[in-house]
Amino acid sequence: MVLTDHNEAVLSNLRHNAALNGVSATVQPLRWESESPGPAAAGCGCAAASTRADTEPLPGFDFVIGSDLMYDAGAMPALAASVQRTCRGLFLAVSPADERAGVAPFIRLMRDATDWTVQVDFAPSRYTVGLGDEYTIICAQHGGTPLGMA
C-alpha cells in the first residue's frame, strides 16, 4: 500500500495515522502534474522496463482510492492524467456532490479518456448519515466495465 499527497503536513499525518493503526504502508509525495509513484511502487510495475506504445511507463496499481480530491477544477487535467498514468485497474473516488468544483470536469476528462469506462452515483444515505452532504462516488475502470455500485 502506498499513501500519497503533495502536502508535507498531510504526509506527516498519513504516517502518524498508519503507525497509530498498525498499518504497513509507504507514505510518499506525488505531484499529479508530472510524477508516477516513486521507488516504493516499483514492485507494482511503475518502474517496469516494458512501455506502452506512447512510451510512458506501465501504470503501477491495480486499485487506486481517492477521497476529496476534486475541490479545484483547474487541477482536474493533472488529476485525470495522474490516475491514467498510475492506475491499470479500478479507480474509486468519493467527493461531496455540491461543494467540489472539480467533480464534473474530472468525470468528463475520464469519460473522454481512451480505454476508460466511468460510472457515477450518489453514495447510499446509510453511509453518509450525519455528514450533512450528498456524496458522489466515481468508479473508473481501465480497460473494462466498472463494477456495479450498490
C-alpha positions as a Markdown table, in Angstrom:
| # | Residue | x | y | z |
|---|---|---|---|---|
| 1 | Met | 0.0 | 0.0 | 0.0 |
| 2 | Val | 1.3 | 3.4 | -0.9 |
| 3 | Leu | -0.3 | 6.6 | 0.5 |
| 4 | Thr | 0.4 | 9.8 | -1.3 |
| 5 | Asp | -0.2 | 13.5 | -1.2 |
| 6 | His | 1.7 | 16.6 | -2.3 |
| 7 | Asn | 1.5 | 18.4 | 1.0 |
| 8 | Glu | 4.1 | 17.5 | 3.6 |
| 9 | Ala | 1.7 | 18.2 | 6.6 |
| 10 | Val | -0.7 | 15.7 | 5.1 |
| 11 | Leu | 2.1 | 13.1 | 4.5 |
| 12 | Ser | 3.1 | 13.5 | 8.1 |
| 13 | Asn | -0.5 | 12.9 | 9.2 |
| 14 | Leu | -0.7 | 9.8 | 7.0 |
| 15 | Arg | 2.5 | 8.4 | 8.6 |
| 16 | His | 1.1 | 9.1 | 12.0 |
| 17 | Asn | -2.3 | 7.5 | 11.4 |
| 18 | Ala | -0.7 | 4.5 | 9.7 |
| 19 | Ala | 1.6 | 3.9 | 12.7 |
| 20 | Leu | -1.2 | 4.5 | 15.1 |
| 21 | Asn | -3.4 | 1.9 | 13.5 |
| 22 | Gly | -0.6 | -0.6 | 12.8 |
| 23 | Val | -1.0 | -0.3 | 9.1 |
| 24 | Ser | 2.1 | -1.2 | 6.9 |
| 25 | Ala | 2.2 | 1.5 | 4.2 |
| 26 | Thr | 4.7 | 3.5 | 2.4 |
| 27 | Val | 4.0 | 7.2 | 2.5 |
| 28 | Gln | 5.5 | 9.4 | -0.2 |
| 29 | Pro | 4.8 | 12.6 | -2.1 |
| 30 | Leu | 3.1 | 12.5 | -5.5 |
| 31 | Arg | 2.6 | 15.6 | -7.7 |
| 32 | Trp | -0.3 | 15.0 | -10.2 |
| 33 | Glu | 1.3 | 17.1 | -12.9 |
| 34 | Ser | 4.3 | 15.0 | -13.6 |
| 35 | Glu | 5.0 | 12.1 | -11.4 |
| 36 | Ser | 4.2 | 8.5 | -11.1 |
| 37 | Pro | 4.7 | 7.0 | -7.6 |
| 38 | Gly | 8.3 | 6.7 | -6.6 |
| 39 | Pro | 10.6 | 3.7 | -5.8 |
| 40 | Ala | 8.1 | 2.2 | -3.3 |
| 41 | Ala | 5.8 | 1.4 | -6.2 |
| 42 | Ala | 8.5 | -0.2 | -8.3 |
| 43 | Gly | 7.2 | -3.7 | -7.3 |
| 44 | Cys | 3.8 | -2.7 | -8.6 |
| 45 | Gly | 5.0 | -2.1 | -12.1 |
| 46 | Cys | 5.5 | 1.7 | -12.1 |
| 47 | Ala | 9.2 | 1.3 | -12.9 |
| 48 | Ala | 8.6 | -1.6 | -15.4 |
| 49 | Ala | 11.0 | -1.7 | -18.3 |
| 50 | Ser | 8.2 | -2.5 | -20.7 |
| 51 | Thr | 6.4 | 0.5 | -22.1 |
| 52 | Arg | 3.2 | 1.2 | -23.9 |
| 53 | Ala | 3.2 | 2.4 | -27.4 |
| 54 | Asp | 3.2 | 6.1 | -26.2 |
| 55 | Thr | 6.4 | 5.2 | -24.3 |
| 56 | Glu | 5.0 | 6.1 | -20.8 |
| 57 | Pro | 5.8 | 3.6 | -18.1 |
| 58 | Leu | 3.2 | 1.0 | -17.4 |
| 59 | Pro | 0.7 | 2.1 | -14.7 |
| 60 | Gly | 1.6 | 0.5 | -11.4 |
| 61 | Phe | -1.5 | -0.1 | -9.3 |
| 62 | Asp | -4.5 | -2.4 | -9.8 |
| 63 | Phe | -6.6 | -0.4 | -7.4 |
| 64 | Val | -6.5 | 3.3 | -6.5 |
| 65 | Ile | -8.7 | 5.1 | -4.0 |
| 66 | Gly | -9.2 | 8.8 | -3.8 |
| 67 | Ser | -11.0 | 10.9 | -1.3 |
| 68 | Asp | -12.0 | 14.6 | -1.5 |
| 69 | Leu | -9.6 | 15.3 | -4.4 |
| 70 | Met | -11.8 | 17.4 | -6.6 |
| 71 | Tyr | -12.0 | 20.8 | -5.0 |
| 72 | Asp | -10.1 | 22.7 | -7.7 |
| 73 | Ala | -11.5 | 22.4 | -11.2 |
| 74 | Gly | -8.2 | 23.7 | -12.6 |
| 75 | Ala | -6.3 | 20.8 | -11.2 |
| 76 | Met | -8.5 | 18.1 | -12.8 |
| 77 | Pro | -6.5 | 17.7 | -16.0 |
| 78 | Ala | -3.5 | 16.8 | -13.8 |
| 79 | Leu | -5.5 | 14.5 | -11.6 |
| 80 | Ala | -7.0 | 12.7 | -14.5 |
| 81 | Ala | -3.6 | 12.3 | -16.1 |
| 82 | Ser | -2.2 | 11.0 | -12.9 |
| 83 | Val | -4.9 | 8.4 | -12.5 |
| 84 | Gln | -4.5 | 7.3 | -16.1 |
| 85 | Arg | -0.7 | 7.1 | -15.6 |
| 86 | Thr | -0.7 | 5.2 | -12.3 |
| 87 | Cys | -3.8 | 3.0 | -12.4 |
| 88 | Arg | -4.1 | -0.1 | -14.5 |
| 89 | Gly | -7.3 | -1.3 | -13.0 |
| 90 | Leu | -10.0 | 0.3 | -10.9 |
| 91 | Phe | -10.1 | 3.9 | -9.6 |
| 92 | Leu | -12.7 | 4.7 | -6.9 |
| 93 | Ala | -13.2 | 8.2 | -5.6 |
| 94 | Val | -15.7 | 9.9 | -3.2 |
| 95 | Ser | -16.4 | 13.6 | -3.0 |
| 96 | Pro | -19.0 | 15.9 | -1.7 |
| 97 | Ala | -21.5 | 16.3 | -4.5 |
| 98 | Asp | -22.3 | 20.0 | -4.5 |
| 99 | Glu | -19.2 | 21.6 | -2.9 |
| 100 | Arg | -16.4 | 20.5 | -5.2 |
| 101 | Ala | -15.9 | 22.4 | -8.5 |
| 102 | Gly | -13.7 | 19.6 | -10.0 |
| 103 | Val | -16.2 | 16.7 | -9.8 |
| 104 | Ala | -17.9 | 17.4 | -13.2 |
| 105 | Pro | -14.7 | 18.3 | -15.1 |
| 106 | Phe | -12.9 | 15.2 | -13.7 |
| 107 | Ile | -15.7 | 12.9 | -14.8 |
| 108 | Arg | -15.7 | 14.5 | -18.3 |
| 109 | Leu | -12.0 | 14.0 | -18.6 |
| 110 | Met | -12.1 | 10.4 | -17.5 |
| 111 | Arg | -15.0 | 9.6 | -19.8 |
| 112 | Asp | -13.1 | 11.2 | -22.7 |
| 113 | Ala | -10.0 | 9.1 | -22.0 |
| 114 | Thr | -9.2 | 6.2 | -24.2 |
| 115 | Asp | -10.0 | 2.7 | -22.7 |
| 116 | Trp | -11.7 | 4.0 | -19.5 |
| 117 | Thr | -15.3 | 3.3 | -18.5 |
| 118 | Val | -16.8 | 5.6 | -15.9 |
| 119 | Gln | -19.8 | 5.1 | -13.6 |
| 120 | Val | -21.1 | 7.8 | -11.3 |
| 121 | Asp | -23.6 | 7.5 | -8.5 |
| 122 | Phe | -24.5 | 9.0 | -5.2 |
| 123 | Ala | -23.3 | 7.3 | -2.0 |
| 124 | Pro | -26.1 | 5.5 | -0.3 |
| 125 | Ser | -27.5 | 7.5 | 2.6 |
| 126 | Arg | -26.8 | 4.7 | 5.1 |
| 127 | Tyr | -23.1 | 5.6 | 4.6 |
| 128 | Thr | -23.4 | 9.3 | 4.9 |
| 129 | Val | -25.9 | 9.7 | 7.8 |
| 130 | Gly | -24.9 | 12.7 | 9.8 |
| 131 | Leu | -22.4 | 14.1 | 7.3 |
| 132 | Gly | -24.8 | 16.7 | 6.0 |
| 133 | Asp | -23.9 | 16.4 | 2.3 |
| 134 | Glu | -24.6 | 14.1 | -0.6 |
| 135 | Tyr | -21.5 | 12.4 | -1.8 |
| 136 | Thr | -20.6 | 11.4 | -5.4 |
| 137 | Ile | -18.9 | 8.1 | -6.0 |
| 138 | Ile | -16.9 | 7.8 | -9.1 |
| 139 | Cys | -15.9 | 4.4 | -10.4 |
| 140 | Ala | -13.5 | 4.4 | -13.3 |
| 141 | Gln | -12.3 | 1.1 | -14.8 |
| 142 | His | -9.3 | 0.9 | -17.1 |
| 143 | Gly | -9.9 | -1.5 | -20.0 |
| 144 | Gly | -13.3 | -2.7 | -18.9 |
| 145 | Thr | -16.7 | -2.1 | -17.4 |
| 146 | Pro | -16.8 | -0.8 | -13.8 |
| 147 | Leu | -18.1 | -3.0 | -11.0 |
| 148 | Gly | -21.7 | -2.3 | -10.1 |
| 149 | Met | -22.1 | 0.2 | -7.3 |
| 150 | Ala | -24.7 | -0.7 | -4.7 |
